[in-house]
Amino acid sequence: MNEYDSNRIADIAKENNFERTEDYSKIDCYILNTCHIREKASEKVYHDIGRLKKNYKNKKKPFVLITGCVAQAENDEMLRREPYIDAVVGPQSYHDIPKILSNLESKSKRKKFNLTEFDVIKKFDTLNKIVNPNSNISSFITIQEGCDKFCNFCVVPYTRGAEYSRSMKEIIEEAKNIISNGAREIILLGQNVNAYNFSNDNKKIRLSDLISELEKLKNLKRIRYTTSHPRDMTQDLINCHKKSKKLMPFLHLPIQSGSNKILENMNRKHSREEYLSIIDSLIKAKPNMKFSSDFIVGYPGESDKDFNETITLIKKVKFINSFSFIYNSRPGTPASNQKQIDEKTQKRRLILLQNILRDIQIQENSSKVGKFVNVLIENKMKNHSRYFGRSDNFTPVILSDVYEKDIGKVVTTKIQKYNRNTLFGIKEKKEREEAA
């Protein structure tokens, strides 16, 4: 979502005739878009600004804007601690960036800006007027923001606000635009993307309805969505996986822990058994369905028994790709007041869990050798003759015998080699001969 936001911020800045550049030596405005999920995110901001100061020690200072969730959470502290910052802009106030830049450009004495209100409606009203120029083969669209779940470890409800869903009309228009630019896969984004719920003429439109509409778009080949919450994995969405031909057989479905005690302590509002029932239902709907997840290791109160229940769940589901972290306390969350587990135990458990996840991932990739998989070719690799794409299950695939004209196509690929994260293959012989 931050990648999507960063691209849209660049689009908004064009309203003031600013163009995106990677040349740090000539910038007039420096925008640092931030995420607050992990620990020490704010310290990274100050380190980054420190480097910027050195580059501009004897030069005209660029405008410095800090955007995103760190700006939302620590706005007053940032402006007090670092005078070099001109503005802090929360994730629901991006639409005010043109106004900020205009004011900064017109004043000899710079005013500090602190814009961190939760005005998500105005934000998307502004974005809808600015065409999304994204031309990546695989492109993002934010359809939902915010969270009402209030997990005890998470800052998102405090930095992104309540759940909000964009209208289906807006989303379809944005999808049509980026498809006309060359996109062939759309990844629908949201903090709780499957909580998508938009009312139109007293009719509730859910994620399954949106996917069904996207399915009709001619040149769109693939649909994905992330990140989901188990509580919002409704039967209509499960059925959508069975009916939709463009919805890919891969789902990122975070659980965080396999222990009911810890899940309750986290305020996840679902049990281990309910989670596994969802997995079973999805596999019945789409037998080739694969999963990834998130795991927090060493959460307050986690015993060896609780940790082992997470391990048994991992082995049962066989997640093909997951994110795992040692629990770190986020200020202001309920879990920050609980007694922390010692760091040595946390690290030992994380290593064990990650080794198991690694073995499952390697086993999954090795099983593909000699088999055919469908790969959407996304781009030619930089300084290389090979091409990059992804399988139906979102696994990266590198091919050496495709051509520029194959970009944006789904090609049948025979897998020859693998490593933990990547498959290596060649196009099926029939397709190679047709291409030649």
Buried (B, 14 or more C-beta within 10 A) or exposed (E): BBEBBBBBBBBBBEBBEBEEEEEEEEBBBBBBBBBBBEBEBBEBBEEBBEEBEEEBEEEEBBBBBBBBBBBBBBBEEBBEEBEBBBBBBBBBBBBBBBEBBEBBBEEEEBEEBBBBBBBBEBBBEBBBEEEBEBEBBBBBBBBBBBBEBEBBBBBBBBBBBEBBBBBBEBBBEBBBBBBEBBBBBBBBBBBBBBBBBBEEEEEEBBBBBBBBBBBEBEEBBBBBBBBBBBBBBBEEBBEBBBEBEBBBBBBBBBBBBBBBBBBBBBBBBBBBEBBBBBBEBBBEBBEEBBBBBBBBBBBBBBEEEBBBBBBEBBEEBEBBBBEBBBBBBBEEBBBBEBEBBEEEBBEBBBEBBBEBBEEBBBEBBBEBBEEEBBBBBBEBEEEEEEBBBBBBBBBBBBBBBBBEEBBBBBBBBBBBEBEEEEBBBBBBEEBBEEBE
